[in-house]
Amino acid sequence: MPKFSHFDDHAKIPLKGFHEVGIASYFRVFSNNLNQQNSLADNKANIMISINTVVLSLVIGSSARNIEYWENLFIPILMFVLTSLLTTVFAVLATRPNFIKGSITQADLDNKKTTLLFFGNFTSLSLPDFEDCMLTVLKEDEYLYRTILADFYGQGIVLRKKYNLLSYSYNTFLVGIVLSVIVFIYYQYHIVH
């Protein structure tokens, strides 16, 4: 793992020397970038879902009405339907909410091993407990910064998973459409005639 500082132990990095306005600006830019990437991924997934559900309904509806005409092209139609279906599945998995319900204990707060930035962690608390926990985090700069960084890291993990699924969706769509058209042309000119 590459080291990004000359400190061997990251717990010993002196946060006192950091500029507060710079830190706030950095966190704001980082948060905006993560939110934009998340929105972009959701938009791309929605495009794939919309296109493929329309294609599925048109292909299935058309082939079901004219079954005699399309029966010789069953294999290319099946390939096309499976391509659209798999593409849609990957796109839906990319946008599916993944709710993880956590719980916060006093020991977690004392050991500074929890983050309150994810709603799943604090919604099980009562309002007074939530306020106490939040004030505990806000009292100490380093704990506050580490909480924010842990949340950014968690968002990055979710984004990586989302973009991997989107990549599968787009690759499936590209390869499946090309193969379906090639098989369709082959069947049209060599099998049907």
N, C-alpha and C positions, 0 to 999 in steps of 0.2 A: 504494500500500500504506500503510495507516495506521501511524503511529508510536505505540508504546505507552510510550515513555520520551522524556526530553528529550536522550538521548544520540544523536548522529548516527551514531556507529559502535558497534554492539553489542559489538564486541570490547573496547571501552574501559569497559564497564559494570563498576564496582568490586564484585566479589563479596565482598570482605572485610567490607563493612558489613552483609551479610545475616546473619540470625540462624539458626544451624545447626538448632536444634530446629524453627523455623518452616519451614525448607526441607525437613527430613525429613517433617514433617507434611503439607506441601503435596504432596510427591512421593507420599506414601502415599495421600492422598485422590485425587490424580490417577490413580494406578495402579488403585485400587479402582473409580473411575468408569469407566475404560476396560475393566476386566475385567467389570464389571456390564453395560455396553453390549454387549460382545462376547457374553456369555452370553444376554442378551435377544435379540439378533439371531439367534443359533443356535437358541434356543427357537422364535422366530417362524418361522424357516425350516423347522424340524422339524415344526411344526404344518401348514404348507402342504404339505410333502412327504407327511406321513401322510394328510391329508384327501384329497389329489388322487390318491394311488396307490390308495386304497380306492375312490374314485369311478371311476377308470379301470377297475379290475378289475371292478367291478359293472356299469358301463355296457357294457363290451366283452363281458363274459360273458353278460349278459342279452340284448343285441342279437344275439349270435352264436347263442344257443340258439333264439331266436324270430325268425329272419331274415325270415320271410314277414310277420310282424306289423309289424316295424319298418322294412321297406324303403321305405315311403312317407315315413318320417321320417328318411331318410338324412342330409339336410343339417343339421337341428338336432342330431342325434346326433354328426355329424362335428364341428360347431362346439363342442359340449360336450367331446368328446374332445381336440380341439386346444387348447381353453382349459386343461383340466387338465394336458395335456402341457407346454404352454409355462409354466404356473405352476410346475410341478414342476421344469422345467429351470432357471428363474431361481432357485428356492429352493436347488437343489443347487449351482448356481454360487456362491451366496452362502456356502455352508458348506464348499465344497471347499477343502482345504488348499492353500496356495500356497507351496511350499518354494523358497526362493531360496538357493542355496549360494554363500556368499562366501568370500573368502580374505583373510587378514590378512598383511601384510608388515611388516617392521621400519620401512620408510619410512612406512607408514600410521600406525604408532604414533608415530614421531618427529614427523610432521606433524599428529598428533591428528586423523586423518581416518577413524577406524573406531570401531565400537561392538561391544562384547563381550556385550551383553545379548541378542542374538538368537542362538539356538543354531546356526543355519546358518552363522554367521560363525566360530565357534570350534571346531566339532566336527572340523574338518580338522586342527587343531593337536594336537601331542602334549601330554601332561599337563604336562611341564616348561615347554614353550613357552606353554601356556595360563596357567599360574601366573605366568610372567614378564610376559606381556601384561596380565594382570589387576592385578598389582602396579604396573605402569606407570600404569595408569588410576587406581588407588586412591591413588597418591602425591600427586596434584595435584588440589585441590578443583575448580578450574575445568574441567579435563578430565573429571573425574568427573561434574560437573553437566551438561556439554554432552553427554556420552555418554547420560545418562539422558534428557535432553530430546530427543535425536535418536531414541531408542527410542520415546518417547511420540509423537513426530511420525510415525514409521513406523507405529505402531499406529493412529493417527488416520487415516492414508491408507487402511489396510486396512479400518477400520470404515466409512469413507465409501463405499468400493467395495461393501462388504457391504450397507449400508443402501440404496444405489442399486439393487442387484439385488433386494433385498427389496421395494422400492417397485415395481419392474417386476412382480414376482411378484404382489403384492397387487392392483395396478391391472389386470393381465391377468385375474386371477381375477374381480374385480368386474365389469369391462366384459364379459368373455366369458360369465359366468353370466347376466347380464341379457340380453345379446343372444341367447344360446342359448334362454332361456325365452321371449322374445318371438317368435323364429322358430318354436319348438316350438308355441306357442299358435296362431300363424298357420297353420302346416301342419296342426295338429290340426283346426281349425275351417273352414279354407278349401280346403285341398288334399285332405285325406283324405276328407272328407265330400262 
